[in-house]
Amino acid sequence: MNNLEKEIKVILSEDEYNKLNDLLNWEKEYVQTNYYFGEDKCLRSVSTPTIRIRKKGQSLLFQVKIPVVIEGTLHIKKEYEKKINQIEEFIRKDELNELTGLDFDSDVRVLGELKTYRKECINFDKVKIC
């Protein structure tokens, strides 16, 4: 699947988060784990593609996000994804190239994981707040 994702990312203080949490009607709550892949443990920049496997429940999605526009809090990325059955230690460049149609130079290995507790509010037309 190939999408264009538009996100506005904002860091909230604890007080702002608590006010927003009380204000919104949350439809979903869940835990998700993202396994991030790269060539080494160097810091990535916002202009670097994000390569990850997202685990939500029993579902695994292999995802690649290619930055198109980064303007302050606005992030627009071309997103490629497909369902997979298991998490591997490496993702071969051939798999990256096949999914995106781009030319990746090398295989990537898992660098780490991030587990987040998430809530979703979808009460607004074409907007999802997480």
N, CA, C and O atoms as a GROMACS GRO file, in nm:
protein
  520
    1MET      N    1   0.085  -0.118   0.000
    1MET     CA    2   0.000   0.000   0.000
    1MET      C    3   0.089   0.124   0.000
    1MET      O    4   0.196   0.125   0.062
    2ASN      N    5   0.044   0.227  -0.069
    2ASN     CA    6   0.119   0.350  -0.083
    2ASN      C    7   0.025   0.466  -0.050
    2ASN      O    8  -0.074   0.487  -0.120
    3ASN      N    9   0.056   0.542   0.056
    3ASN     CA   10  -0.026   0.656   0.100
    3ASN      C   11   0.059   0.781   0.110
    3ASN      O   12   0.182   0.774   0.113
    4LEU      N   13  -0.007   0.896   0.116
    4LEU     CA   14   0.058   1.020   0.152
    4LEU      C   15   0.005   1.056   0.290
    4LEU      O   16  -0.114   1.083   0.305
    5GLU      N   17   0.092   1.057   0.389
    5GLU     CA   18   0.053   1.082   0.527
    5GLU      C   19   0.085   1.227   0.563
    5GLU      O   20   0.196   1.275   0.538
    6LYS      N   21  -0.013   1.296   0.622
    6LYS     CA   22   0.007   1.433   0.669
    6LYS      C   23  -0.012   1.433   0.820
    6LYS      O   24  -0.119   1.396   0.870
    7GLU      N   25   0.091   1.475   0.892
    7GLU     CA   26   0.085   1.479   1.038
    7GLU      C   27   0.129   1.616   1.087
    7GLU      O   28   0.214   1.682   1.027
    8ILE      N   29   0.069   1.657   1.197
    8ILE     CA   30   0.119   1.772   1.271
    8ILE      C   31   0.160   1.716   1.407
    8ILE      O   32   0.078   1.661   1.480
    9LYS      N   33   0.287   1.732   1.438
    9LYS     CA   34   0.342   1.676   1.562
    9LYS      C   35   0.369   1.789   1.659
    9LYS      O   36   0.436   1.887   1.626
   10VAL      N   37   0.314   1.774   1.780
   10VAL     CA   38   0.326   1.878   1.882
   10VAL      C   39   0.365   1.812   2.013
   10VAL      O   40   0.305   1.713   2.054
   11ILE      N   41   0.466   1.868   2.079
   11ILE     CA   42   0.504   1.820   2.212
   11ILE      C   43   0.421   1.898   2.314
   11ILE      O   44   0.418   2.021   2.312
   12LEU      N   45   0.355   1.825   2.404
   12LEU     CA   46   0.271   1.886   2.505
   12LEU      C   47   0.338   1.877   2.642
   12LEU      O   48   0.411   1.783   2.671
   13SER      N   49   0.312   1.976   2.725
   13SER     CA   50   0.352   1.966   2.865
   13SER      C   51   0.258   1.867   2.933
   13SER      O   52   0.155   1.830   2.877
   14GLU      N   53   0.292   1.825   3.051
   14GLU     CA   54   0.205   1.732   3.124
   14GLU      C   55   0.069   1.796   3.151
   14GLU      O   56  -0.034   1.729   3.141
   15ASP      N   57   0.068   1.924   3.186
   15ASP     CA   58  -0.057   1.995   3.212
   15ASP      C   59  -0.143   2.003   3.085
   15ASP      O   60  -0.264   1.979   3.090
   16GLU      N   61  -0.081   2.037   2.971
   16GLU     CA   62  -0.154   2.042   2.844
   16GLU      C   63  -0.210   1.906   2.807
   16GLU      O   64  -0.324   1.894   2.761
   17TYR      N   65  -0.129   1.802   2.827
   17TYR     CA   66  -0.175   1.666   2.798
   17TYR      C   67  -0.296   1.630   2.883
   17TYR      O   68  -0.395   1.579   2.831
   18ASN      N   69  -0.290   1.657   3.012
   18ASN     CA   70  -0.402   1.624   3.102
   18ASN      C   71  -0.529   1.698   3.063
   18ASN      O   72  -0.638   1.639   3.067
   19LYS      N   73  -0.519   1.825   3.027
   19LYS     CA   74  -0.636   1.901   2.984
   19LYS      C   75  -0.695   1.842   2.856
   19LYS      O   76  -0.817   1.826   2.845
   20LEU      N   77  -0.610   1.811   2.759
   20LEU     CA   78  -0.656   1.753   2.633
   20LEU      C   79  -0.716   1.615   2.657
   20LEU      O   80  -0.819   1.580   2.597
   21ASN      N   81  -0.654   1.538   2.742
   21ASN     CA   82  -0.703   1.404   2.774
   21ASN      C   83  -0.844   1.409   2.833
   21ASN      O   84  -0.928   1.325   2.801
   22ASP      N   85  -0.870   1.508   2.918
   22ASP     CA   86  -1.002   1.523   2.980
   22ASP      C   87  -1.105   1.580   2.882
   22ASP      O   88  -1.224   1.552   2.894
   23LEU      N   89  -1.059   1.658   2.785
   23LEU     CA   90  -1.147   1.727   2.692
   23LEU      C   91  -1.202   1.636   2.581
   23LEU      O   92  -1.317   1.649   2.541
   24LEU      N   93  -1.119   1.545   2.532
   24LEU     CA   94  -1.155   1.465   2.416
   24LEU      C   95  -1.224   1.335   2.453
   24LEU      O   96  -1.205   1.281   2.562
   25ASN      N   97  -1.304   1.286   2.359
   25ASN     CA   98  -1.371   1.157   2.374
   25ASN      C   99  -1.286   1.054   2.300
   25ASN      O  100  -1.283   1.052   2.177
   26TRP      N  101  -1.217   0.968   2.373
   26TRP     CA  102  -1.125   0.870   2.314
   26TRP      C  103  -1.201   0.744   2.276
   26TRP      O  104  -1.264   0.681   2.361
   27GLU      N  105  -1.196   0.708   2.148
   27GLU     CA  106  -1.266   0.590   2.098
   27GLU      C  107  -1.186   0.463   2.116
   27GLU      O  108  -1.244   0.356   2.141
   28LYS      N  109  -1.054   0.472   2.105
   28LYS     CA  110  -0.968   0.354   2.113
   28LYS      C  111  -0.852   0.380   2.208
   28LYS      O  112  -0.800   0.491   2.217
   29GLU      N  113  -0.813   0.275   2.278
   29GLU     CA  114  -0.690   0.277   2.358
   29GLU      C  115  -0.618   0.147   2.332
   29GLU      O  116  -0.681   0.041   2.332
   30TYR      N  117  -0.487   0.153   2.311
   30TYR     CA  118  -0.411   0.031   2.281
   30TYR      C  119  -0.262   0.055   2.303
   30TYR      O  120  -0.217   0.168   2.321
   31VAL      N  121  -0.189  -0.055   2.302
   31VAL     CA  122  -0.044  -0.051   2.310
   31VAL      C  123   0.010  -0.088   2.173
   31VAL      O  124  -0.038  -0.182   2.110
   32GLN      N  125   0.111  -0.015   2.127
   32GLN     CA  126   0.178  -0.053   2.002
   32GLN      C  127   0.328  -0.048   2.025
   32GLN      O  128   0.378   0.032   2.105
   33THR      N  129   0.399  -0.134   1.955
   33THR     CA  130   0.544  -0.137   1.960
   33THR      C  131   0.599  -0.116   1.820
   33THR      O  132   0.559  -0.185   1.727
   34ASN      N  133   0.689  -0.021   1.805
   34ASN     CA  134   0.757   0.003   1.678
   34ASN      C  135   0.900  -0.047   1.690
   34ASN      O  136   0.972  -0.012   1.784
   35TYR      N  137   0.942  -0.130   1.594
   35TYR     CA  138   1.079  -0.179   1.585
   35TYR      C  139   1.145  -0.101   1.472
   35TYR      O  140   1.105  -0.113   1.356
   36TYR      N  141   1.246  -0.022   1.506
   36TYR     CA  142   1.310   0.066   1.408
   36TYR      C  143   1.434   0.000   1.350
   36TYR      O  144   1.510  -0.067   1.420
   37PHE      N  145   1.454   0.022   1.219
   37PHE     CA  146   1.565  -0.038   1.145
   37PHE      C  147   1.652   0.070   1.083
   37PHE      O  148   1.602   0.177   1.047
   38GLY      N  149   1.780   0.041   1.070
   38GLY     CA  150   1.873   0.133   1.005
   38GLY      C  151   2.006   0.065   0.982
   38GLY      O  152   2.022  -0.054   1.009
   39GLU      N  153   2.101   0.142   0.931
   39GLU     CA  154   2.232   0.087   0.902
   39GLU      C  155   2.324   0.087   1.023
   39GLU      O  156   2.413   0.003   1.034
   40ASP      N  157   2.303   0.180   1.116
   40ASP     CA  158   2.384   0.186   1.237
   40ASP      C  159   2.306   0.259   1.344
   40ASP      O  160   2.190   0.295   1.324
   41LYS      N  161   2.370   0.282   1.460
   41LYS     CA  162   2.299   0.344   1.571
   41LYS      C  163   2.314   0.496   1.574
   41LYS      O  164   2.296   0.559   1.679
   42CYS      N  165   2.348   0.555   1.460
   42CYS     CA  166   2.360   0.701   1.458
   42CYS      C  167   2.222   0.766   1.468
   42CYS      O  168   2.120   0.703   1.438
   43LEU      N  169   2.221   0.890   1.510
   43LEU     CA  170   2.095   0.963   1.517
   43LEU      C  171   2.043   0.989   1.377
   43LEU      O  172   2.120   1.024   1.287
   44ARG      N  173   1.914   0.972   1.358
   44ARG     CA  174   1.856   0.999   1.227
   44ARG      C  175   1.803   1.141   1.226
   44ARG      O  176   1.769   1.197   1.330
   45SER      N  177   1.796   1.198   1.109
   45SER     CA  178   1.740   1.332   1.094
   45SER      C  179   1.597   1.319   1.042
   45SER      O  180   1.555   1.211   1.001
   46VAL      N  181   1.523   1.428   1.045
   46VAL     CA  182   1.385   1.424   0.997
   46VAL      C  183   1.377   1.397   0.847
   46VAL      O  184   1.272   1.357   0.797
   47SER      N  185   1.490   1.419   0.775
   47SER     CA  186   1.489   1.396   0.631
   47SER      C  187   1.525   1.252   0.593
   47SER      O  188   1.522   1.216   0.475
   48THR      N  189   1.559   1.169   0.691
   48THR     CA  190   1.594   1.029   0.667
   48THR      C  191   1.467   0.944   0.661
   48THR      O  192   1.375   0.967   0.739
   49PRO      N  193   1.460   0.848   0.570
   49PRO     CA  194   1.344   0.758   0.569
   49PRO      C  195   1.330   0.683   0.702
   49PRO      O  196   1.430   0.644   0.762
   50THR      N  197   1.208   0.663   0.745
   50THR     CA  198   1.181   0.581   0.863
   50THR      C  199   1.150   0.441   0.814
   50THR      O  200   1.062   0.421   0.731
   51ILE      N  201   1.223   0.343   0.867
   51ILE     CA  202   1.200   0.203   0.833
   51ILE      C  203   1.165   0.133   0.963
   51ILE      O  204   1.244   0.135   1.058
   52ARG      N  205   1.047   0.072   0.969
   52ARG     CA  206   1.004   0.011   1.095
   52ARG      C  207   0.908  -0.103   1.069
   52ARG      O  208   0.853  -0.119   0.960
   53ILE      N  209   0.890  -0.181   1.174
   53ILE     CA  210   0.782  -0.278   1.181
   53ILE      C  211   0.696  -0.237   1.299
   53ILE      O  212   0.746  -0.221   1.411
   54ARG      N  213   0.568  -0.220   1.274
   54ARG     CA  214   0.474  -0.179   1.379
   54ARG      C  215   0.393  -0.300   1.422
   54ARG      O  216   0.331  -0.368   1.340
   55LYS      N  217   0.395  -0.326   1.553
   55LYS     CA  218   0.314  -0.434   1.610
   55LYS      C  219   0.201  -0.372   1.690
   55LYS      O  220   0.222  -0.298   1.785
   56LYS      N  221   0.079  -0.406   1.648
   56LYS     CA  222  -0.042  -0.357   1.715
   56LYS      C  223  -0.131  -0.479   1.733
   56LYS      O  224  -0.185  -0.532   1.636
   57GLY      N  225  -0.147  -0.523   1.858
   57GLY     CA  226  -0.215  -0.650   1.882
   57GLY      C  227  -0.132  -0.762   1.822
   57GLY      O  228  -0.013  -0.773   1.851
   58GLN      N  229  -0.194  -0.845   1.740
   58GLN     CA  230  -0.122  -0.954   1.673
   58GLN      C  231  -0.078  -0.915   1.531
   58GLN      O  232  -0.014  -0.994   1.463
   59SER      N  233  -0.114  -0.795   1.488
   59SER     CA  234  -0.085  -0.749   1.353
   59SER      C  235   0.057  -0.692   1.343
   59SER      O  236   0.101  -0.618   1.432
   60LEU      N  237   0.127  -0.726   1.236
   60LEU     CA  238   0.260  -0.672   1.208
   60LEU      C  239   0.258  -0.603   1.072
   60LEU      O  240   0.219  -0.662   0.972
   61LEU      N  241   0.300  -0.476   1.069
   61LEU     CA  242   0.308  -0.401   0.944
   61LEU      C  243   0.452  -0.356   0.922
   61LEU      O  244   0.511  -0.291   1.008
   62PHE      N  245   0.507  -0.390   0.807
   62PHE     CA  246   0.637  -0.342   0.764
   62PHE      C  247   0.611  -0.208   0.696
   62PHE      O  248   0.536  -0.202   0.599
   63GLN      N  249   0.673  -0.099   0.746
   63GLN     CA  250   0.645   0.035   0.697
   63GLN      C  251   0.774   0.111   0.662
   63GLN      O  252   0.875   0.101   0.732
   64VAL      N  253   0.767   0.184   0.554
   64VAL     CA  254   0.874   0.277   0.516
   64VAL      C  255   0.809   0.411   0.490
   64VAL      O  256   0.713   0.422   0.413
   65LYS      N  257   0.861   0.516   0.556
   65LYS     CA  258   0.809   0.651   0.538
   65LYS      C  259   0.919   0.739   0.481
   65LYS      O  260   1.026   0.752   0.540
   66ILE      N  261   0.890   0.800   0.366
   66ILE     CA  262   0.986   0.885   0.298
   66ILE      C  263   0.940   1.031   0.312
   66ILE      O  264   0.832   1.065   0.264
   67PRO      N  265   1.020   1.117   0.378
   67PRO     CA  266   0.981   1.257   0.393
   67PRO      C  267   0.964   1.327   0.258
   67PRO      O  268   1.048   1.314   0.169
   68VAL      N  269   0.855   1.401   0.245
   68VAL     CA  270   0.828   1.481   0.127
   68VAL      C  271   0.839   1.630   0.164
   68VAL      O  272   0.905   1.707   0.095
   69VAL      N  273   0.774   1.667   0.275
   69VAL     CA  274   0.777   1.806   0.325
   69VAL      C  275   0.790   1.801   0.476
   69VAL      O  276   0.715   1.732   0.544
   70ILE      N  277   0.886   1.876   0.529
   70ILE     CA  278   0.898   1.896   0.673
   70ILE      C  279   0.906   2.046   0.693
   70ILE      O  280   1.006   2.110   0.660
   71GLU      N  281   0.798   2.103   0.748
   71GLU     CA  282   0.792   2.247   0.774
   71GLU      C  283   0.744   2.267   0.917
   71GLU      O  284   0.624   2.268   0.943
   72GLY      N  285   0.837   2.283   1.008
   72GLY     CA  286   0.802   2.299   1.149
   72GLY      C  287   0.733   2.174   1.200
   72GLY      O  288   0.789   2.064   1.196
   73THR      N  289   0.609   2.191   1.248
   73THR     CA  290   0.536   2.077   1.304
   73THR      C  291   0.465   1.994   1.197
   73THR      O  292   0.416   1.885   1.226
   74LEU      N  293   0.458   2.045   1.074
   74LEU     CA  294   0.393   1.973   0.964
   74LEU      C  295   0.491   1.874   0.901
   74LEU      O  296   0.599   1.913   0.855
   75HIS      N  297   0.453   1.747   0.899
   75HIS     CA  298   0.533   1.642   0.837
   75HIS      C  299   0.445   1.572   0.733
   75HIS      O  300   0.340   1.517   0.766
   76ILE      N  301   0.488   1.575   0.607
   76ILE     CA  302   0.419   1.503   0.501
   76ILE      C  303   0.515   1.397   0.450
   76ILE      O  304   0.628   1.428   0.410
   77LYS      N  305   0.470   1.272   0.452
   77LYS     CA  306   0.557   1.161   0.413
   77LYS      C  307   0.483   1.066   0.321
   77LYS      O  308   0.363   1.043   0.336
   78LYS      N  309   0.556   1.012   0.225
   78LYS     CA  310   0.504   0.905   0.141
   78LYS      C  311   0.523   0.778   0.222
   78LYS      O  312   0.634   0.746   0.265
   79GLU      N  313   0.414   0.705   0.241
   79GLU     CA  314   0.417   0.588   0.328
   79GLU      C  315   0.389   0.461   0.249
   79GLU      O  316   0.292   0.453   0.174
   80TYR      N  317   0.476   0.363   0.267
   80TYR     CA  318   0.459   0.232   0.204
   80TYR      C  319   0.446   0.130   0.317
   80TYR      O  320   0.517   0.138   0.417
   81GLU      N  321   0.354   0.035   0.300
   81GLU     CA  322   0.341  -0.067   0.404
   81GLU      C  323   0.283  -0.195   0.348
   81GLU      O  324   0.214  -0.196   0.247
   82LYS      N  325   0.315  -0.303   0.420
   82LYS     CA  326   0.255  -0.432   0.388
   82LYS      C  327   0.253  -0.516   0.514
   82LYS      O  328   0.336  -0.500   0.603
   83LYS      N  329   0.156  -0.605   0.520
   83LYS     CA  330   0.146  -0.698   0.633
   83LYS      C  331   0.256  -0.802   0.622
   83LYS      O  332   0.291  -0.848   0.513
   84ILE      N  333   0.310  -0.839   0.738
   84ILE     CA  334   0.411  -0.944   0.743
   84ILE      C  335   0.375  -1.041   0.854
   84ILE      O  336   0.285  -1.014   0.934
   85ASN      N  337   0.444  -1.154   0.861
   85ASN     CA  338   0.412  -1.258   0.959
   85ASN      C  339   0.505  -1.262   1.078
   85ASN      O  340   0.468  -1.312   1.184
   86GLN      N  341   0.628  -1.210   1.062
   86GLN     CA  342   0.722  -1.216   1.174
   86GLN      C  343   0.825  -1.104   1.164
   86GLN      O  344   0.847  -1.046   1.058
   87ILE      N  345   0.887  -1.075   1.278
   87ILE     CA  346   0.991  -0.973   1.285
   87ILE      C  347   1.126  -1.042   1.270
   87ILE      O  348   1.157  -1.136   1.342
   88GLU      N  349   1.204  -0.993   1.177
   88GLU     CA  350   1.338  -1.045   1.154
   88GLU      C  351   1.441  -0.946   1.210
   88GLU      O  352   1.407  -0.831   1.236
   89GLU      N  353   1.564  -0.991   1.228
   89GLU     CA  354   1.673  -0.907   1.275
   89GLU      C  355   1.718  -0.808   1.167
   89GLU      O  356   1.766  -0.699   1.198
   90PHE      N  357   1.703  -0.847   1.040
   90PHE     CA  358   1.744  -0.764   0.927
   90PHE      C  359   1.630  -0.752   0.826
   90PHE      O  360   1.544  -0.840   0.817
   91ILE      N  361   1.630  -0.643   0.752
   91ILE     CA  362   1.544  -0.629   0.635
   91ILE      C  363   1.638  -0.611   0.516
   91ILE      O  364   1.721  -0.520   0.514
   92ARG      N  365   1.624  -0.697   0.419
   92ARG     CA  366   1.712  -0.692   0.302
   92ARG      C  367   1.677  -0.572   0.213
   92ARG      O  368   1.561  -0.532   0.204
   93LYS      N  369   1.779  -0.517   0.150
   93LYS     CA  370   1.756  -0.402   0.060
   93LYS      C  371   1.661  -0.438  -0.052
   93LYS      O  372   1.587  -0.352  -0.100
   94ASP      N  373   1.662  -0.565  -0.096
   94ASP     CA  374   1.570  -0.609  -0.201
   94ASP      C  375   1.424  -0.592  -0.157
   94ASP      O  376   1.339  -0.553  -0.237
   95GLU      N  377   1.396  -0.622  -0.028
   95GLU     CA  378   1.260  -0.604   0.025
   95GLU      C  379   1.222  -0.456   0.029
   95GLU      O  380   1.109  -0.420  -0.003
   96LEU      N  381   1.318  -0.372   0.068
   96LEU     CA  382   1.294  -0.227   0.072
   96LEU      C  383   1.266  -0.174  -0.068
   96LEU      O  384   1.173  -0.096  -0.089
   97ASN      N  385   1.348  -0.217  -0.164
   97ASN     CA  386   1.332  -0.173  -0.302
   97ASN      C  387   1.199  -0.220  -0.361
   97ASN      O  388   1.132  -0.145  -0.432
   98GLU      N  389   1.162  -0.345  -0.331
   98GLU     CA  390   1.037  -0.401  -0.383
   98GLU      C  391   0.916  -0.326  -0.327
   98GLU      O  392   0.821  -0.296  -0.400
   99LEU      N  393   0.919  -0.295  -0.197
   99LEU     CA  394   0.806  -0.227  -0.134
   99LEU      C  395   0.790  -0.084  -0.185
   99LEU      O  396   0.678  -0.040  -0.212
  100THR      N  397   0.901  -0.013  -0.200
  100THR     CA  398   0.894   0.131  -0.230
  100THR      C  399   0.916   0.166  -0.377
  100THR      O  400   0.875   0.274  -0.421
  101GLY      N  401   0.980   0.078  -0.451
  101GLY     CA  402   1.017   0.112  -0.588
  101GLY      C  403   1.139   0.203  -0.593
  101GLY      O  404   1.175   0.252  -0.699
  102LEU      N  405   1.202   0.225  -0.477
  102LEU     CA  406   1.322   0.309  -0.468
  102LEU      C  407   1.446   0.220  -0.469
  102LEU      O  408   1.434   0.097  -0.473
  103ASP      N  409   1.563   0.280  -0.466
  103ASP     CA  410   1.688   0.205  -0.471
  103ASP      C  411   1.765   0.223  -0.340
  103ASP      O  412   1.844   0.316  -0.326
  104PHE      N  413   1.741   0.134  -0.244
  104PHE     CA  414   1.816   0.137  -0.119
  104PHE      C  415   1.950   0.069  -0.140
  104PHE      O  416   1.960  -0.029  -0.214
  105ASP      N  417   2.055   0.122  -0.076
  105ASP     CA  418   2.191   0.074  -0.097
  105ASP      C  419   2.226  -0.053  -0.021
  105ASP      O  420   2.307  -0.133  -0.068
  106SER      N  421   2.165  -0.072   0.097
  106SER     CA  422   2.210  -0.184   0.180
  106SER      C  423   2.096  -0.237   0.267
  106SER      O  424   1.991  -0.174   0.282
  107ASP      N  425   2.120  -0.354   0.323
  107ASP     CA  426   2.029  -0.412   0.419
  107ASP      C  427   2.028  -0.324   0.544
  107ASP      O  428   2.122  -0.247   0.568
  108VAL      N  429   1.922  -0.335   0.624
  108VAL     CA  430   1.914  -0.261   0.751
  108VAL      C  431   1.886  -0.359   0.863
  108VAL      O  432   1.824  -0.463   0.842
  109ARG      N  433   1.933  -0.325   0.981
  109ARG     CA  434   1.913  -0.414   1.096
  109ARG      C  435   1.831  -0.342   1.202
  109ARG      O  436   1.823  -0.220   1.205
  110VAL      N  437   1.771  -0.422   1.289
  110VAL     CA  438   1.690  -0.364   1.396
  110VAL      C  439   1.781  -0.287   1.491
  110VAL      O  440   1.884  -0.339   1.535
  111LEU      N  441   1.742  -0.163   1.522
  111LEU     CA  442   1.820  -0.076   1.609
  111LEU      C  443   1.762  -0.068   1.749
  111LEU      O  444   1.834  -0.045   1.846
  112GLY      N  445   1.632  -0.087   1.759
  112GLY     CA  446   1.566  -0.078   1.889
  112GLY      C  447   1.416  -0.077   1.872
  112GLY      O  448   1.364  -0.082   1.761
  113GLU      N  449   1.349  -0.070   1.985
  113GLU     CA  450   1.203  -0.070   1.982
  113GLU      C  451   1.150   0.037   2.074
  113GLU      O  452   1.215   0.078   2.170
  114LEU      N  453   1.029   0.083   2.043
  114LEU     CA  454   0.962   0.184   2.124
  114LEU      C  455   0.818   0.139   2.146
  114LEU      O  456   0.742   0.122   2.051
  115LYS      N  457   0.782   0.119   2.272
  115LYS     CA  458   0.645   0.080   2.306
  115LYS      C  459   0.572   0.204   2.354
  115LYS      O  460   0.620   0.277   2.441
  116THR      N  461   0.454   0.228   2.295
  116THR     CA  462   0.373   0.343   2.334
  116THR      C  463   0.232   0.300   2.370
  116THR      O  464   0.178   0.205   2.313
  117TYR      N  465   0.175   0.372   2.465
  117TYR     CA  466   0.036   0.354   2.505
  117TYR      C  467  -0.040   0.466   2.436
  117TYR      O  468  -0.013   0.584   2.458
  118ARG      N  469  -0.136   0.428   2.351
  118ARG     CA  470  -0.198   0.525   2.263
  118ARG      C  471  -0.348   0.534   2.284
  118ARG      O  472  -0.414   0.439   2.327
  119LYS      N  473  -0.400   0.653   2.254
  119LYS     CA  474  -0.543   0.678   2.251
  119LYS      C  475  -0.572   0.745   2.118
  119LYS      O  476  -0.488   0.817   2.065
  120GLU      N  477  -0.692   0.720   2.064
  120GLU     CA  478  -0.733   0.782   1.939
  120GLU      C  479  -0.869   0.848   1.954
  120GLU      O  480  -0.961   0.792   2.013
  121CYS      N  481  -0.878   0.968   1.900
  121CYS     CA  482  -1.004   1.041   1.892
  121CYS      C  483  -1.029   1.068   1.744
  121CYS      O  484  -0.946   1.129   1.676
  122ILE      N  485  -1.146   1.023   1.695
  122ILE     CA  486  -1.178   1.043   1.553
  122ILE      C  487  -1.312   1.116   1.537
  122ILE      O  488  -1.387   1.089   1.444
  123ASN      N  489  -1.339   1.207   1.628
  123ASN     CA  490  -1.465   1.282   1.626
  123ASN      C  491  -1.467   1.394   1.524
  123ASN      O  492  -1.570   1.459   1.506
  124PHE      N  493  -1.356   1.420   1.457
  124PHE     CA  494  -1.345   1.534   1.366
  124PHE      C  495  -1.330   1.483   1.223
  124PHE      O  496  -1.262   1.382   1.200
  125ASP      N  497  -1.392   1.551   1.129
  125ASP     CA  498  -1.389   1.510   0.989
  125ASP      C  499  -1.246   1.506   0.935
  125ASP      O  500  -1.176   1.607   0.934
  126LYS      N  501  -1.203   1.388   0.890
  126LYS     CA  502  -1.073   1.364   0.828
  126LYS      C  503  -0.955   1.395   0.919
  126LYS      O  504  -0.844   1.417   0.869
  127VAL      N  505  -0.975   1.397   1.051
  127VAL     CA  506  -0.867   1.424   1.146
  127VAL      C  507  -0.870   1.317   1.254
  127VAL      O  508  -0.974   1.287   1.312
  128LYS      N  509  -0.753   1.259   1.280
  128LYS     CA  510  -0.739   1.164   1.390
  128LYS      C  511  -0.640   1.223   1.489
  128LYS      O  512  -0.530   1.261   1.450
  129ILE      N  513  -0.679   1.232   1.615
  129ILE     CA  514  -0.592   1.283   1.720
  129ILE      C  515  -0.544   1.165   1.802
  129ILE      O  516  -0.624   1.086   1.852
  130CYS      N  517  -0.412   1.153   1.815
  130CYS     CA  518  -0.352   1.044   1.893
  130CYS      C  519  -0.267   1.102   2.003
  130CYS      O  520  -0.208   1.028   2.081
   0.00000   0.00000   0.00000
